[in-house]
Amino acid sequence: MHWGWTVAFAFVAAVYALLVPPFELPDEPDHLAYVNFIAARGALPNQYNPAQAVLREGHQPPLYYALCAVVVRLTQPDRRVDVRPVPHRPPDFVAPEHIPIFRHVDMPIFPTRADWMGFYLLRLLSVLMATLNVAVALRLFDRLWNPSSPQQGVGGFTTPIGFAHRGEFMADTQVFQGRHAGLPLHLAAILLVGLPQFAFISGGITNDNLANLLGTLTLYGLLRLIESPDALRWHAWVGLLLGLGLLTKKSLLALLMGWMLLMAWLLWRGARQRRYVAKGALIALLVMLAVSGWWLIRNLMLYGDLLGSEMERRTLPALVQEKSLFSRYFLASFWRVTLFSAIGIFGWMNVLLPLWVYALGTGLLFVALVGLVRGWSGMPLGLRWCWVWVLLQVAGLVWYNLTYSQPQGRLLFPVLSAGLALIAYGVAQWLPPPWMHRARWGFTLLAVGLHLLSWWTLYAFYYPPTRYPFVPSPS
C-alpha cells in the first residue's frame, strides 16, 4: 500500500508544481530571493543591515534555503535563479482581487533556459520533500493501528506503551481493528494524498515543505517514544529532529512543546523507567542544542532574542496587527478562512474552489469530531496524543495570529498526519462493516475528483488569454 500511495502523491504534486505558474504560490518570490541570497553570497542575511537583508522572508531560519542554495550553486553559472514576471494586477485599490498577480500567457518570465531549469528543480525538490513526508506519514498510520510486538528495553524488561500493560493495549487495538477492518488507516492515507491544499503547497518553493516533513518525522519519533520510552536512540532521534525543526520554521515550536509534555507525562507515569526517560530527555535536549544552538546564539547576538521575534516585528511593521482573541477577526473570519485554506485555496489566497467543496470538508470534519467523541473510550493511546499535538499546533497558530493576520491552514500541516488520523478514526465510528469497502472506494474517487477539479480551476484561472484584460503595470 505504501509504495502505491507514495508514487500516486509524487505524480499529483508534480502536476501542481508544473501547472501552477511561477510566483503564484504564497510568498514564493521572497522564498526564492532568500535562496538566491545564500547561493550567491554564501552567507546568512542580517535583517538589521539593509545591505545584507532579505525582504519579507529573511527572518526565517535558514535550513530549507541552504538546501535549495546547494541546488542553485550546482546548476546555475551565475549562482542565482532569475524569474522576471510582469505584474498584471493594476496598482489601484479598486481593481478586482481575483485575477492573476502576474502575466503568464504573453510575457517571457525566465531570462534563460538555465533559470527555467533551476526554478523547476527547486519546485521538484519540494515535491521530493513532500513525497518523503507522505511515506513517513503512512508509516505513522501503520503504527497508530498496528503497534509492533513487545520489544526488549535496555533495562532488560519488556517495554510497555505509556507504562500501561502492552498486552491490554494490544487487545484494545485488535478489538478496534476487528470492528473497522483497517478503514481508518486506508482513509487517512486517502485524505492525505487527496487533500488539494497539501498537494498545492508541495509543488512550490517554500520552507513549508521541509517543515511539514520534519513535523511528520517528529510525530513518528514521539509515537515511538510512547511505545518504547527507554529506547535512547529514539530520544536522540527526536532531539535531532527538534533541532532541525528550529532551523526550519518557527511553526515547529508547537512540537517542541508537545515533546516537553510527553516527557513530563512519561516521567509521571513510569516510576519503574523514570531514570531512562530522564536520561533520554537530557540526550534529546543536548542533541537539539548541538544542532540548532548556533542559530539561537546568532539570533541573540544579532537581534537580542533567541528566536528573532522582535526583529520580525520591527522589520515587518506593516504586517503587525495586534488584536484580541475576542476581536471580530477571530469571531468572524479566522476559523472559516483557516479551515477553507486547509482544504484548498490556491494562488495568493485568491483562487477558490466551488463552495460545495468547503461545505463537504466542513461536514466531514463535523462528522469526524462527533465520531471522536463516540469512540473516545476505545481510542488507541497514540491517537489520544495526536489530539494533544494537533491542539498545540492550533494554539500556536492562534497565538501567531494575535500579532499577524495569517489565517492559513497550511501552517497546521506540520501535524497534518496526526489530524487526518483523528479524522479517519472519527469517520470510521459511523460506518458499519458492510459499508467499509464501499467507503474506501468512495473516498478514493472523491480524492481523484478533487484533484481534477483543482487542476481545472488552476488552468482556467491562469491560462486563458481572457484572464488578462489589463495592461501590464509599470515595473
C-alpha positions in Angstrom: 0.0 0.0 0.0 2.8 2.4 0.9 4.5 2.5 -2.4 1.3 2.9 -4.4 0.1 5.9 -2.3 3.6 7.4 -2.3 4.0 7.2 -6.1 0.5 8.5 -6.6 1.2 11.5 -4.5 4.5 12.2 -6.2 2.7 12.3 -9.5 -0.1 14.6 -8.1 2.3 17.0 -6.5 4.5 17.2 -9.6 1.4 18.1 -11.7 0.8 21.0 -9.3 4.5 22.0 -9.5 4.3 22.2 -13.3 0.8 23.6 -13.6 0.9 26.5 -11.2 2.7 29.4 -12.8 5.9 30.8 -11.3 5.4 33.0 -8.2 1.7 32.1 -7.9 2.1 30.5 -4.5 2.2 32.5 -1.2 5.4 34.4 -0.8 7.3 32.3 -3.4 9.2 35.3 -4.8 10.5 36.1 -1.4 11.5 32.5 -0.6 13.4 32.4 -3.9 15.1 35.7 -3.0 16.3 34.1 0.2 17.6 31.1 -1.7 19.4 33.3 -4.2 21.0 35.4 -1.4 22.6 32.3 0.2 23.6 30.8 -3.1 25.2 34.0 -4.3 26.9 35.2 -1.1 27.4 32.0 0.9 26.2 33.8 4.0 23.0 34.3 6.0 21.1 37.6 6.0 21.2 40.2 8.7 17.8 41.9 8.7 19.0 44.9 10.6 21.6 45.7 7.9 19.9 46.9 4.6 22.9 45.7 2.6 22.6 42.2 4.0 18.8 41.8 4.4 16.3 39.7 2.5 13.0 41.5 2.3 10.0 39.8 4.0 11.3 36.3 4.4 14.8 37.0 5.7 13.7 36.5 9.3 13.1 32.8 8.6 15.5 30.1 9.9 17.9 29.0 7.1 17.9 25.3 6.7 15.4 25.0 3.8 17.0 27.9 1.9 20.5 26.5 2.4 19.5 23.1 0.9 17.9 24.9 -2.1 21.0 27.1 -2.4 23.1 23.9 -2.9 20.9 23.1 -5.9 21.3 26.6 -7.3 25.1 26.6 -7.0 25.3 23.3 -8.7 23.0 24.2 -11.7 23.3 28.0 -12.2 26.5 29.5 -13.6 25.7 32.9 -12.0 24.6 31.2 -8.7 21.0 32.6 -8.9 17.7 31.7 -10.4 16.2 34.7 -12.2 12.4 35.0 -12.6 11.1 38.2 -14.0 7.3 38.1 -14.4 5.4 41.2 -15.5 2.9 42.3 -12.8 -0.7 42.0 -14.0 -2.9 43.3 -11.2 -3.3 47.1 -11.5 -1.9 49.1 -8.7 -5.1 50.8 -7.7 -7.3 49.5 -4.9 -10.5 49.3 -7.0 -9.0 46.6 -9.2 -10.6 43.2 -8.8 -8.7 40.9 -6.4 -9.5 37.6 -8.0 -7.3 37.9 -11.1 -3.7 36.6 -11.7 -1.0 38.5 -9.9 1.4 38.3 -12.9 1.1 37.8 -16.7 1.6 34.2 -17.7 0.5 33.8 -21.3 2.1 36.5 -23.3 5.2 37.7 -21.5 8.6 35.9 -21.0 9.2 35.0 -17.4 12.7 33.3 -17.4 15.6 35.2 -18.9 17.4 31.9 -19.8 16.8 28.2 -20.1 19.1 27.6 -17.2 16.9 29.8 -15.0 13.8 27.8 -16.1 15.5 24.6 -15.2 16.8 25.9 -11.9 13.3 27.2 -10.9 11.6 23.9 -11.6 14.4 21.9 -10.0 13.7 23.8 -6.8 10.0 23.1 -7.1 10.7 19.4 -7.7 12.9 19.4 -4.6 9.9 20.5 -2.7 7.9 17.7 -4.3 10.6 15.3 -3.1 10.3 16.6 0.5 6.5 16.3 0.4 6.7 12.8 -1.0 9.0 11.7 1.8 6.6 13.3 4.1 3.8 11.1 2.7 5.9 8.0 3.0 6.7 8.7 6.7 3.0 9.6 7.4 1.9 6.2 6.0 4.4 4.5 8.4 2.9 6.6 11.2 -0.6 5.5 10.3 0.6 1.9 10.4 2.0 2.3 13.9 -1.1 4.0 15.2 -3.3 1.0 14.3 -0.7 -1.8 14.1 1.7 -1.5 17.1 4.7 -3.7 16.9 5.1 -6.6 19.2 6.7 -6.0 22.6 10.4 -5.0 22.4 13.1 -5.7 25.0 14.1 -2.5 26.7 17.6 -1.5 27.7 16.8 -2.3 31.3 16.1 -5.9 30.4 12.3 -5.8 30.7 9.6 -5.6 28.1 8.8 -2.1 27.2 5.1 -1.1 27.7 3.2 1.5 25.8 2.6 4.5 28.0 3.7 2.4 31.0 0.4 0.6 30.8 0.2 -3.2 30.2 1.1 -3.6 26.5 -1.0 -6.7 26.1 -4.0 -4.8 27.3 -3.3 -2.0 24.8 -2.8 -4.5 22.0 -6.1 -6.2 22.9 -7.9 -2.8 22.7 -6.3 -2.1 19.3 -7.2 -5.6 18.0 -10.8 -5.0 19.0 -10.8 -1.8 17.1 -9.2 -3.4 14.1 -11.7 -6.2 14.1 -14.6 -3.8 14.2 -13.3 -1.5 11.5 -11.3 -3.7 9.1 -8.5 -1.2 8.7 -10.7 1.5 7.3 -9.1 4.4 9.4 -5.6 3.5 8.0 -6.8 3.5 4.4 -9.0 6.5 4.9 -6.2 8.5 6.5 -3.9 7.7 3.5 -6.7 8.7 1.0 -7.3 12.0 2.9 -3.5 12.8 2.9 -2.9 12.1 -0.8 -6.2 13.6 -1.8 -6.0 16.9 0.1 -5.8 19.7 -2.6 -4.1 22.3 -0.4 -1.4 19.9 0.7 -0.5 18.9 -2.8 -0.6 22.5 -4.0 1.9 23.7 -1.4 4.0 20.6 -2.0 4.7 21.9 -5.5 6.1 25.3 -4.5 9.3 26.9 -3.4 8.5 27.4 0.3 10.0 26.2 3.6 6.6 24.8 4.5 7.6 21.5 2.7 10.7 20.9 4.8 8.8 22.0 8.0 6.0 19.5 7.1 8.4 16.7 6.6 10.2 17.3 9.8 6.9 17.7 11.6 5.8 14.2 10.5 9.2 12.7 11.3 9.0 14.2 14.8 5.4 12.8 15.3 6.7 9.4 14.3 9.6 9.7 16.7 7.3 10.8 19.5 5.0 7.9 18.8 8.0 5.5 19.1 8.8 7.1 22.4 5.3 6.3 23.7 5.9 2.7 22.7 9.5 2.4 23.9 10.2 5.2 26.4 13.5 3.6 27.5 14.9 3.4 23.9 17.7 6.1 24.0 18.1 6.0 20.2 14.6 7.3 19.8 15.2 10.1 22.3 18.3 11.1 20.3 16.4 10.9 17.0 13.7 13.2 18.4 16.3 15.6 19.6 17.9 15.7 16.2 14.5 16.4 14.5 13.6 19.1 17.0 17.0 20.8 16.3 16.4 20.6 12.6 12.9 22.0 13.1 14.3 25.0 14.9 16.5 25.6 11.9 13.5 25.4 9.5 10.4 27.2 10.7 9.0 28.6 14.0 5.7 26.8 13.5 7.5 23.7 14.6 7.9 25.1 18.1 4.5 23.6 18.9 6.0 20.2 18.6 8.8 21.2 20.9 6.0 21.9 23.5 4.5 18.6 22.6 7.8 16.8 23.3 8.0 18.5 26.7 4.5 17.5 27.6 5.2 13.9 26.6 8.4 13.8 28.6 6.5 15.1 31.7 3.8 12.5 31.2 6.3 9.7 30.8 8.1 10.7 34.0 4.9 11.0 35.9 3.6 7.6 34.7 6.7 5.5 34.8 8.3 5.2 38.2 10.0 2.0 37.0 11.6 3.6 34.0 11.9 7.2 35.2 15.7 7.0 35.1 15.7 6.0 31.4 13.2 8.7 30.5 15.2 11.4 32.3 18.4 10.3 30.6 16.7 10.1 27.2 15.2 13.6 27.6 18.6 15.0 28.5 20.2 13.3 25.5 17.4 14.8 23.3 17.9 18.3 24.7 21.7 18.1 24.2 21.3 16.8 20.6 18.8 19.5 19.8 21.1 22.3 21.1 24.1 20.8 19.3 22.2 21.0 16.1 20.4 24.4 16.5 22.2 26.1 19.3 24.4 28.2 16.9 21.3 29.6 15.3 19.8 30.6 18.7 23.1 32.2 19.7 23.4 34.1 16.4 19.8 35.5 16.9 20.7 36.5 20.4 23.8 38.3 19.3 22.3 40.0 16.2 18.7 40.6 17.3 18.6 40.4 21.1 16.4 37.3 21.4 16.8 33.6 20.7 14.1 33.3 18.1 14.4 36.7 16.4 10.8 37.5 17.1 11.4 41.2 18.0 13.4 41.6 14.8 10.5 40.2 12.8 8.1 42.7 14.4 10.5 45.6 13.7 11.3 44.7 10.1 7.7 43.8 9.1 5.8 46.6 10.7 3.1 46.6 8.0 2.2 43.1 8.9 1.8 43.7 12.7 -1.9 43.9 13.5 -2.3 43.1 17.2 -5.7 42.0 18.2 -7.7 40.3 21.0 -8.8 36.7 21.0 -12.4 38.1 21.2 -11.9 40.6 18.3 -14.1 40.5 15.2 -11.2 38.9 13.3 -11.3 35.7 15.5 -15.1 35.7 16.0 -15.9 36.2 12.3 -13.3 35.1 9.7 -10.3 33.4 11.2 -11.7 29.9 11.7 -13.6 29.9 8.5 -10.6 31.1 6.3 -8.2 28.7 8.1 -10.4 25.7 7.5 -11.1 26.6 3.9 -7.5 27.3 3.1 -6.5 23.9 4.7 -8.9 22.3 2.2 -7.8 24.3 -0.9 -7.4 28.0 -1.6 -4.7 28.4 -4.2 -2.6 31.2 -5.6 -2.1 34.1 -3.2 -5.3 33.0 -1.3 -7.2 34.3 -4.4 -8.1 31.1 -6.3 -11.1 29.4 -4.7 -12.8 26.0 -5.3 -16.6 25.8 -5.6 -18.4 26.4 -2.3 -19.7 22.8 -2.1 -16.1 21.6 -1.7 -15.7 23.6 1.5 -19.2 22.6 2.7 -18.3 19.0 2.2 -15.0 19.3 4.0 -16.7 21.2 6.9 -19.3 18.5 7.1 -16.7 15.7 7.1 -14.9 17.5 9.9 -18.0 17.8 12.0 -18.9 14.1 11.5 -15.3 13.2 12.5 -15.4 15.3 15.7 -18.7 13.7 16.8 -17.2 10.3 15.9 -14.1 11.0 18.0 -16.4 11.7 21.0 -18.3 8.5 20.4 -15.1 6.4 20.1 -13.0 8.0 22.8 -13.2 5.0 25.1 -11.7 2.7 22.5 -9.2 5.2 21.0 -5.6 3.9 20.8 -3.1 5.8 23.1 -1.2 7.2 20.1 -4.3 8.8 18.7 -5.0 10.4 22.1 -1.6 12.0 21.9 -2.4 13.1 18.4 -5.1 15.2 19.9 -2.5 16.9 22.1 -0.2 17.6 19.2 -2.9 18.9 16.9 -4.3 21.2 19.6 -0.9 22.6 20.4 -0.4 23.4 16.7 -3.8 25.1 16.6 -2.9 27.1 19.7 0.4 28.2 18.2 -1.4 29.4 15.0 -3.9 31.3 17.2 -1.1 32.9 19.2 0.7 33.9 16.0 -2.5 35.5 14.7 -2.8 37.6 17.7 0.0 39.7 16.2 -0.1 38.8 12.5 -3.1 38.2 10.3 -2.3 34.9 8.7 -5.4 32.6 8.8 -3.8 29.9 6.6 -4.5 26.3 7.1 -1.1 25.3 5.6 0.5 26.5 8.9 -1.1 23.5 10.6 0.4 21.0 8.1 3.4 20.0 10.4 0.8 17.9 12.3 -1.4 17.1 9.2 -0.8 13.4 9.6 -2.0 13.4 13.2 -5.0 15.5 12.3 -6.0 13.2 9.4 -5.5 10.1 11.5 -8.0 11.6 14.0 -10.5 12.5 11.2 -10.2 9.0 9.8 -10.8 7.4 13.2 -13.8 9.7 13.8 -15.4 8.9 10.4 -14.9 5.2 10.9 -17.0 5.2 14.0 -20.1 5.9 11.8 -19.6 3.1 9.3 -20.9 -0.4 9.8 -18.7 -3.2 8.4 -20.7 -3.8 5.2 -20.1 -0.2 4.1 -16.3 -0.1 4.7 -15.2 -1.4 1.3 -17.5 1.0 -0.5 -16.4 3.8 1.7 -12.7 3.3 0.7 -13.7 3.4 -3.0 -15.9 6.4 -2.4 -13.3 8.4 -0.7 -10.7 7.4 -3.4 -12.9 8.6 -6.2 -13.6 11.8 -4.3 -9.9 12.4 -3.9 -9.3 11.9 -7.6 -12.2 14.2 -8.4 -11.0 16.9 -6.1 -7.6 17.0 -7.8 -9.1 17.0 -11.3 -11.3 19.9 -10.2 -8.4 21.7 -8.7 -6.3 21.3 -11.8 -9.1 22.6 -14.0 -9.7 25.5 -11.6 -6.0 26.5 -11.7 -5.8 26.2 -15.5 -9.0 28.2 -16.0 -7.7 30.9 -13.7 -4.2 31.4 -15.1 -4.0 30.3 -18.8 -6.9 31.6 -20.9 -6.0 34.9 -22.5 -9.3 36.3 -21.4 -8.0 36.3 -17.8 -5.6 39.2 -18.7 -7.8 42.2 -19.7 -5.5 44.7 -18.0 -2.3 46.3 -19.4 0.9 45.5 -17.5 1.6 47.8 -14.6 4.9 49.7 -14.7 7.8 47.6 -13.4 
